[in-house]
Amino acid sequence: MSVQDLYRSKRCTSADALEHLQDGDFIIVPTGVGEPPALLTELSEQRRRFHDIKVGQILAVRKFAYFDPETAEHVRHVAFFYGAASRAGGIAGWTDFIPSYFSEMPSLIGRGQMAADVVMAMASPMDEDGYFSLSLGADYTMAAIKKARAVVLEVNPNVPYALGNCHVHISQVTALVESSDAVLEVGLPKIGPVQEAIGKYVADMIDDGSTLQIGYGGIPDAVVMQLTSKHDLGIHTEMIGDGILTLIESGAVTNRKKNYLPGKTIATFALGSQKLYRYMDRNPGLEMHPVDFTNDPYLAAQNDNLMTINATLQIDLLGQCGSESLGHLPYSGTGGQSDFVRAANRSRGGKSFIVLPSTAKDDSISRIVPVLSPGTHVSTSKNDINYVVSEFGVAQLRGKSAKQRAAELIAIAHPNFRAELTLAAQRIHLM
């Protein structure tokens, strides 16, 4: 049977595709805009006919109707990382949460420690050899496809056909539905004067020829905007977005100086504009790979001068970062922060930057604290932390004593809180 015949035999409606589900199934969905909207809308509409279906995903960007506490016994979300769509359910307790390093999720699936009964994902149109590209989220989804009982694709002509290890053959597909809506766009975060100040400190410490990993958020993007005059930068990251595209278009990124996969921009998921998605289509300078490849600290560290930029919510005077919760209340997740902090520490000439505004709530709360708030989830440990950057400067912590760390961090706290932090540090014998 030809690949076109196979395609036609597996094409169906979204309603028919749900016939492949069984009560108790764990559905794996890719990161962000790789989620299949037609399939998940249909699942939402039919959710009451099922029992104990779980939908696992690292970052949901649409709040589908199954995000509903009243029907959680039928279909419920399992977050690997909370976002705006899923955060309320995590705080209230009617969604589940699986903590993990992003890089290790494929191995959790491969070892059977995380279920993967069904995969539902967006995909590009099929090529002449029968392959689809999961360009928007290769992440853990490629590992799940190897384990799943059923693979259901939502094929959309607006999904780019990216190169790399992100391809699925029609013979691996159980069912497919077709859609033609534009891929969801996710704009750049708002950048204000605080973000710009932090971005300048970081940008000044990034040399020509460095390889970058850039997290999502206003501060990482503020760094990007100040790197357009650099030369021969490389990209080895988890997320490709419009900030990185700006660097590429400015000529600052050439990937020529990378030790590992020179000439290639490497990422595991995409989150941006239609312009970004068009850029990704069959671009020989870009490859999308599973997250156990992109985020493996050993592999990423093969690049000399690896610069990693990620944000946190709170940091204590030892350097422990609470990047994913507000006290015990969940906010996001570990994601790839720890992966890339460790990668930069291993890289020859590498630097990991943890960035944060010095205050929250109109300067009424210091984000630099003597000890983390009770229940805070520690994302980056005191043993891994290196550079911490606020709008008031840079603290370099790696190799420093506890007392030296406290002094460095107090120096970059908001001036209104430095005396208070100093007294607290003295009380806990850090000064």
BALOTOR-644963 format. One record per residue (C-alpha): residue number from 1; residue in one letter; x, y, z. Coordinates in nm, 3 decimals. Layout:
N
PT seq type    east   north      up
PT NUM    a       X       Y       Z
...
This chain:
431
PT seq type    east   north      up
PT   1    m   0.000   0.000   0.000
PT   2    s   0.139   0.342  -0.093
PT   3    v   0.191   0.611   0.168
PT   4    q  -0.094   0.808   0.010
PT   5    d  -0.325   0.506   0.042
PT   6    l  -0.219   0.467   0.405
PT   7    y  -0.292   0.834   0.463
PT   8    r  -0.642   0.806   0.318
PT   9    s  -0.716   0.492   0.518
PT  10    k  -0.629   0.664   0.846
PT  11    r  -0.800   0.999   0.782
PT  12    c  -1.110   1.050   0.994
PT  13    t  -1.312   1.306   1.187
PT  14    s  -1.214   1.426   1.531
PT  15    a  -1.512   1.240   1.676
PT  16    d  -1.403   0.915   1.510
PT  17    a  -1.046   0.966   1.635
PT  18    l  -1.169   0.957   1.994
PT  19    e  -1.284   0.599   1.941
PT  20    h  -0.923   0.502   1.996
PT  21    l  -0.940   0.622   2.359
PT  22    q  -1.006   0.394   2.655
PT  23    d  -1.105   0.485   3.008
PT  24    g  -0.796   0.535   3.220
PT  25    d  -0.574   0.639   2.929
PT  26    f  -0.291   0.886   2.971
PT  27    i  -0.272   1.114   2.665
PT  28    i   0.060   1.282   2.586
PT  29    v   0.033   1.626   2.420
PT  30    p   0.332   1.835   2.303
PT  31    t   0.447   2.164   2.450
PT  32    g   0.257   2.485   2.380
PT  33    v   0.128   2.539   2.028
PT  34    g   0.206   2.178   1.939
PT  35    e  -0.120   2.089   2.114
PT  36    p  -0.390   1.977   1.863
PT  37    p  -0.687   2.217   1.905
PT  38    a  -0.945   2.028   1.698
PT  39    l  -0.878   1.702   1.882
PT  40    l  -0.874   1.859   2.229
PT  41    t  -1.188   2.059   2.155
PT  42    e  -1.364   1.737   2.054
PT  43    l  -1.233   1.563   2.366
PT  44    s  -1.367   1.852   2.574
PT  45    e  -1.711   1.827   2.417
PT  46    q  -1.726   1.451   2.472
PT  47    r  -1.548   1.443   2.808
PT  48    r  -1.845   1.316   3.009
PT  49    r  -1.850   0.987   2.817
PT  50    f  -1.504   0.897   2.948
PT  51    h  -1.369   0.812   3.291
PT  52    d  -1.025   0.888   3.431
PT  53    i  -0.867   1.019   3.111
PT  54    k  -0.552   1.223   3.181
PT  55    v  -0.402   1.478   2.941
PT  56    g  -0.033   1.534   3.016
PT  57    q   0.149   1.839   2.882
PT  58    i   0.435   2.065   2.985
PT  59    l   0.268   2.394   2.891
PT  60    a  -0.095   2.430   2.788
PT  61    v  -0.161   2.754   2.599
PT  62    r  -0.535   2.719   2.539
PT  63    k  -0.788   2.675   2.817
PT  64    f  -0.999   2.397   2.667
PT  65    a  -1.334   2.314   2.821
PT  66    y  -1.194   2.003   2.989
PT  67    f  -1.015   2.242   3.229
PT  68    d  -1.321   2.203   3.448
PT  69    p  -1.324   2.095   3.814
PT  70    e  -1.675   1.956   3.777
PT  71    t  -1.568   1.703   3.513
PT  72    a  -1.215   1.626   3.634
PT  73    e  -1.320   1.267   3.711
PT  74    h  -1.388   1.225   3.339
PT  75    v  -1.095   1.413   3.179
PT  76    r  -0.835   1.607   3.374
PT  77    h  -0.514   1.790   3.300
PT  78    v  -0.178   1.668   3.426
PT  79    a   0.075   1.950   3.419
PT  80    f   0.446   1.901   3.375
PT  81    f   0.471   2.282   3.391
PT  82    y   0.193   2.526   3.481
PT  83    g   0.090   2.819   3.263
PT  84    a  -0.201   3.059   3.250
PT  85    a  -0.443   2.791   3.126
PT  86    s  -0.361   2.535   3.394
PT  87    r  -0.241   2.737   3.694
PT  88    a  -0.582   2.786   3.859
PT  89    g  -0.646   2.413   3.856
PT  90    g  -0.307   2.348   4.013
PT  91    i  -0.368   2.601   4.290
PT  92    a  -0.715   2.459   4.360
PT  93    g  -0.594   2.100   4.336
PT  94    w  -0.817   1.963   4.062
PT  95    t  -0.533   1.918   3.814
PT  96    d  -0.237   1.690   3.877
PT  97    f   0.133   1.776   3.860
PT  98    i   0.435   1.561   3.776
PT  99    p   0.766   1.726   3.875
PT 100    s   1.066   1.647   3.656
PT 101    y   1.361   1.790   3.473
PT 102    f   1.252   1.862   3.116
PT 103    s   1.553   1.670   2.982
PT 104    e   1.454   1.353   3.167
PT 105    m   1.093   1.329   3.055
PT 106    p   1.166   1.106   2.753
PT 107    s   1.349   0.861   2.978
PT 108    l   1.062   0.863   3.229
PT 109    i   0.831   0.765   2.944
PT 110    g   1.077   0.510   2.805
PT 111    r   1.116   0.341   3.143
PT 112    g   0.742   0.331   3.204
PT 113    q   0.763   0.571   3.499
PT 114    m   0.534   0.810   3.313
PT 115    a   0.243   0.668   3.116
PT 116    a   0.197   0.727   2.743
PT 117    d  -0.105   0.534   2.620
PT 118    v  -0.206   0.776   2.345
PT 119    v  -0.032   1.065   2.169
PT 120    m  -0.227   1.358   2.025
PT 121    a  -0.019   1.617   1.841
PT 122    m  -0.018   1.879   1.569
PT 123    a   0.183   1.784   1.262
PT 124    s   0.289   1.924   0.927
PT 125    p   0.150   1.781   0.604
PT 126    m   0.302   1.448   0.502
PT 127    d   0.599   1.452   0.264
PT 128    e   0.636   1.228  -0.041
PT 129    d   0.809   0.959   0.168
PT 130    g   0.528   0.942   0.423
PT 131    y   0.680   1.154   0.701
PT 132    f   0.515   1.425   0.912
PT 133    s   0.713   1.681   1.111
PT 134    l   0.632   1.749   1.476
PT 135    s   0.816   2.078   1.444
PT 136    l   0.624   2.270   1.710
PT 137    g   0.708   2.024   1.987
PT 138    a   0.945   1.731   1.947
PT 139    d   1.016   1.748   2.325
PT 140    y   0.900   1.427   2.501
PT 141    t   0.643   1.351   2.231
PT 142    m   0.883   1.157   2.011
PT 143    a   0.957   0.922   2.303
PT 144    a   0.585   0.884   2.371
PT 145    i   0.518   0.783   2.010
PT 146    k   0.747   0.481   2.058
PT 147    k   0.544   0.366   2.361
PT 148    a   0.187   0.466   2.277
PT 149    r  -0.090   0.225   2.183
PT 150    a  -0.239   0.491   1.954
PT 151    v  -0.089   0.795   1.777
PT 152    v  -0.342   1.052   1.655
PT 153    l  -0.217   1.348   1.453
PT 154    e  -0.389   1.672   1.366
PT 155    v  -0.242   1.756   1.025
PT 156    n  -0.236   2.125   0.941
PT 157    p  -0.077   2.295   0.637
PT 158    n   0.026   2.589   0.858
PT 159    v   0.255   2.370   1.068
PT 160    p   0.612   2.398   0.936
PT 161    y   0.803   2.095   0.816
PT 162    a   1.119   2.131   1.024
PT 163    l   1.433   1.922   0.991
PT 164    g   1.592   1.722   1.271
PT 165    n   1.475   1.426   1.477
PT 166    c   1.109   1.527   1.479
PT 167    h   0.957   1.309   1.206
PT 168    v   0.681   1.050   1.232
PT 169    h   0.603   0.802   0.953
PT 170    i   0.247   0.734   0.840
PT 171    s   0.297   0.369   0.937
PT 172    q   0.331   0.481   1.301
PT 173    v   0.004   0.677   1.290
PT 174    t  -0.321   0.523   1.411
PT 175    a  -0.554   0.800   1.294
PT 176    l  -0.531   1.152   1.160
PT 177    v  -0.762   1.447   1.129
PT 178    e  -0.715   1.751   0.911
PT 179    s  -0.744   2.116   1.014
PT 180    s  -0.643   2.443   0.855
PT 181    d  -0.661   2.709   1.127
PT 182    a  -0.357   2.931   1.172
PT 183    v  -0.109   2.807   1.432
PT 184    l  -0.159   2.999   1.755
PT 185    e   0.070   3.300   1.789
PT 186    v   0.238   3.384   2.119
PT 187    g   0.378   3.736   2.133
PT 188    l   0.688   3.867   2.305
PT 189    p   0.647   3.957   2.673
PT 190    k   0.635   4.320   2.782
PT 191    i   0.975   4.477   2.841
PT 192    g   1.006   4.771   3.081
PT 193    p   1.298   4.970   3.225
PT 194    v   1.374   4.709   3.493
PT 195    q   1.396   4.435   3.233
PT 196    e   1.610   4.654   3.010
PT 197    a   1.853   4.726   3.294
PT 198    i   1.890   4.357   3.375
PT 199    g   1.927   4.277   3.006
PT 200    k   2.214   4.522   2.969
PT 201    y   2.409   4.370   3.257
PT 202    v   2.376   4.024   3.103
PT 203    a   2.442   4.136   2.744
PT 204    d   2.764   4.307   2.853
PT 205    m   2.892   3.971   2.982
PT 206    i   2.821   3.780   2.660
PT 207    d   3.111   3.777   2.417
PT 208    d   3.105   3.735   2.039
PT 209    g   3.104   3.368   1.942
PT 210    s   2.903   3.254   2.245
PT 211    t   2.626   2.995   2.218
PT 212    l   2.294   3.092   2.377
PT 213    q   2.010   2.925   2.558
PT 214    i   1.734   3.174   2.625
PT 215    g   1.429   3.105   2.841
PT 216    y   1.087   3.262   2.797
PT 217    g   1.003   3.593   2.963
PT 218    g   1.047   3.968   2.955
PT 219    i   1.400   3.966   3.097
PT 220    p   1.546   3.700   2.866
PT 221    d   1.393   3.884   2.571
PT 222    a   1.536   4.211   2.699
PT 223    v   1.877   4.044   2.685
PT 224    v   1.812   3.933   2.328
PT 225    m   1.723   4.284   2.215
PT 226    q   2.064   4.403   2.331
PT 227    l   2.262   4.134   2.150
PT 228    t   2.184   4.232   1.792
PT 229    s   2.525   4.398   1.749
PT 230    k   2.715   4.085   1.857
PT 231    h   2.890   3.857   1.609
PT 232    d   2.889   3.483   1.540
PT 233    l   2.648   3.386   1.816
PT 234    g   2.512   3.033   1.820
PT 235    i   2.182   2.887   1.942
PT 236    h   2.138   2.564   2.138
PT 237    t   1.817   2.609   2.333
PT 238    e   1.488   2.447   2.426
PT 239    m   1.253   2.714   2.291
PT 240    i   1.284   2.904   1.967
PT 241    g   1.077   3.221   1.962
PT 242    d   1.066   3.558   1.794
PT 243    g   1.345   3.694   2.011
PT 244    i   1.588   3.442   1.869
PT 245    l   1.449   3.506   1.522
PT 246    t   1.535   3.876   1.570
PT 247    l   1.895   3.780   1.647
PT 248    i   1.913   3.559   1.340
PT 249    e   1.769   3.829   1.113
PT 250    s   2.010   4.089   1.253
PT 251    g   2.305   3.874   1.151
PT 252    a   2.422   3.830   1.513
PT 253    v   2.356   3.455   1.495
PT 254    t   2.562   3.257   1.246
PT 255    n   2.624   2.936   1.450
PT 256    r   2.974   2.928   1.298
PT 257    k   3.158   2.919   1.632
PT 258    k   2.959   2.636   1.787
PT 259    n   3.162   2.328   1.881
PT 260    y   2.857   2.105   1.868
PT 261    l   2.647   2.098   1.550
PT 262    p   2.806   2.410   1.399
PT 263    g   2.591   2.592   1.147
PT 264    k   2.267   2.474   1.311
PT 265    t   2.014   2.641   1.538
PT 266    i   1.894   2.369   1.775
PT 267    a   1.566   2.369   1.973
PT 268    t   1.295   2.133   2.096
PT 269    f   0.978   2.346   2.073
PT 270    a   0.860   2.666   1.906
PT 271    l   0.649   2.948   2.048
PT 272    g   0.603   3.264   1.846
PT 273    s   0.452   3.428   1.540
PT 274    q   0.348   3.317   1.193
PT 275    k   0.674   3.472   1.074
PT 276    l   0.867   3.235   1.299
PT 277    y   0.671   2.932   1.182
PT 278    r   0.736   3.025   0.818
PT 279    y   1.107   3.064   0.893
PT 280    m   1.115   2.711   1.035
PT 281    d   0.971   2.545   0.725
PT 282    r   1.236   2.324   0.560
PT 283    n   1.510   2.556   0.684
PT 284    p   1.846   2.373   0.659
PT 285    g   1.992   2.599   0.928
PT 286    l   1.739   2.487   1.192
PT 287    e   1.682   2.148   1.354
PT 288    m   1.418   2.047   1.606
PT 289    h   1.512   1.757   1.835
PT 290    p   1.370   1.575   2.137
PT 291    v   1.438   1.737   2.472
PT 292    d   1.670   1.463   2.596
PT 293    f   1.901   1.579   2.316
PT 294    t   1.862   1.958   2.338
PT 295    n   1.859   1.982   2.718
PT 296    d   2.105   1.709   2.811
PT 297    p   2.364   1.903   3.016
PT 298    y   2.650   1.692   2.882
PT 299    l   2.553   1.742   2.518
PT 300    a   2.470   2.114   2.545
PT 301    a   2.800   2.170   2.725
PT 302    q   2.992   2.046   2.422
PT 303    n   2.952   2.406   2.310
PT 304    d   3.222   2.628   2.457
PT 305    n   3.105   2.962   2.599
PT 306    l   2.749   2.843   2.654
PT 307    m   2.545   3.129   2.798
PT 308    t   2.214   3.031   2.959
PT 309    i   1.957   3.290   3.066
PT 310    n   1.660   3.197   3.284
PT 311    a   1.432   3.379   3.528
PT 312    t   1.337   3.310   3.888
PT 313    l   1.069   3.437   4.124
PT 314    q   1.266   3.440   4.448
PT 315    i   1.620   3.369   4.568
PT 316    d   1.757   3.327   4.920
PT 317    l   2.091   3.442   5.053
PT 318    l   2.252   3.103   4.987
PT 319    g   2.148   3.118   4.622
PT 320    q   1.858   2.873   4.622
PT 321    c   1.614   2.969   4.344
PT 322    g   1.239   2.932   4.381
PT 323    s   1.145   2.965   4.015
PT 324    e   0.819   2.773   4.000
PT 325    s   0.599   2.847   4.301
PT 326    l   0.481   3.128   4.525
PT 327    g   0.538   2.961   4.859
PT 328    h   0.355   2.631   4.829
PT 329    l   0.126   2.757   4.551
PT 330    p   0.231   2.629   4.208
PT 331    y   0.310   2.886   3.941
PT 332    s   0.509   2.717   3.661
PT 333    g   0.754   2.426   3.680
PT 334    t   1.119   2.328   3.666
PT 335    g   1.124   2.311   3.287
PT 336    g   1.476   2.330   3.148
PT 337    q   1.623   2.580   3.394
PT 338    s   1.826   2.328   3.594
PT 339    d   1.929   2.145   3.277
PT 340    f   2.088   2.453   3.126
PT 341    v   2.237   2.589   3.448
PT 342    r   2.427   2.262   3.477
PT 343    a   2.515   2.267   3.108
PT 344    a   2.668   2.615   3.136
PT 345    n   2.865   2.508   3.443
PT 346    r   3.015   2.220   3.242
PT 347    s   3.084   2.428   2.931
PT 348    r   3.436   2.567   2.888
PT 349    g   3.387   2.942   2.936
PT 350    g   3.017   2.894   3.005
PT 351    k   2.805   3.123   3.223
PT 352    s   2.460   3.061   3.364
PT 353    f   2.253   3.368   3.445
PT 354    i   1.952   3.364   3.675
PT 355    v   1.767   3.693   3.635
PT 356    l   1.500   3.859   3.847
PT 357    p   1.364   4.203   3.929
PT 358    s   1.472   4.295   4.281
PT 359    t   1.113   4.351   4.398
PT 360    a   0.751   4.256   4.341
PT 361    k   0.415   4.426   4.401
PT 362    d   0.526   4.784   4.332
PT 363    d   0.849   4.758   4.527
PT 364    s   0.670   4.639   4.843
PT 365    i   0.829   4.290   4.851
PT 366    s   1.193   4.194   4.802
PT 367    r   1.252   3.898   4.575
PT 368    i   1.592   3.851   4.739
PT 369    v   1.513   3.703   5.080
PT 370    p   1.701   3.562   5.380
PT 371    v   1.529   3.223   5.337
PT 372    l   1.277   3.108   5.081
PT 373    s   0.910   3.138   5.170
PT 374    p   0.773   2.823   5.338
PT 375    g   0.680   2.558   5.085
PT 376    t   0.873   2.715   4.796
PT 377    h   0.977   2.465   4.528
PT 378    v   1.354   2.489   4.477
PT 379    s   1.431   2.486   4.105
PT 380    t   1.804   2.562   4.095
PT 381    s   2.010   2.455   4.393
PT 382    k   2.270   2.650   4.585
PT 383    n   2.533   2.413   4.444
PT 384    d   2.446   2.493   4.082
PT 385    i   2.386   2.868   4.094
PT 386    n   2.643   3.096   3.930
PT 387    y   2.548   3.450   3.818
PT 388    v   2.241   3.626   3.961
PT 389    v   2.137   3.952   3.797
PT 390    s   1.890   4.218   3.913
PT 391    e   1.845   4.573   3.787
PT 392    f   2.102   4.676   4.050
PT 393    g   2.388   4.458   3.933
PT 394    v   2.546   4.114   3.911
PT 395    a   2.624   3.870   4.194
PT 396    q   2.866   3.588   4.112
PT 397    l   2.809   3.304   4.361
PT 398    r   2.975   2.989   4.235
PT 399    g   3.277   2.903   4.449
PT 400    k   3.183   3.164   4.711
PT 401    s   3.124   3.098   5.082
PT 402    a   2.782   3.135   5.239
PT 403    k   2.882   3.470   5.392
PT 404    q   3.024   3.595   5.062
PT 405    r   2.705   3.494   4.882
PT 406    a   2.489   3.683   5.127
PT 407    a   2.697   3.998   5.079
PT 408    e   2.688   3.966   4.698
PT 409    l   2.311   3.921   4.690
PT 410    i   2.236   4.201   4.934
PT 411    a   2.443   4.432   4.713
PT 412    i   2.206   4.372   4.418
PT 413    a   1.885   4.389   4.626
PT 414    h   1.664   4.695   4.612
PT 415    p   1.821   4.970   4.829
PT 416    n   1.504   4.987   5.039
PT 417    f   1.561   4.630   5.161
PT 418    r   1.938   4.611   5.204
PT 419    a   1.946   4.711   5.572
PT 420    e   1.665   4.468   5.653
PT 421    l   1.841   4.188   5.465
PT 422    t   2.168   4.264   5.642
PT 423    l   2.004   4.235   5.986
PT 424    a   1.835   3.909   5.883
PT 425    a   2.167   3.773   5.753
PT 426    q   2.330   3.856   6.088
PT 427    r   2.052   3.678   6.277
PT 428    i   2.111   3.356   6.079
PT 429    h   2.489   3.398   6.105
PT 430    l   2.551   3.471   5.739
PT 431    m   2.718   3.803   5.814
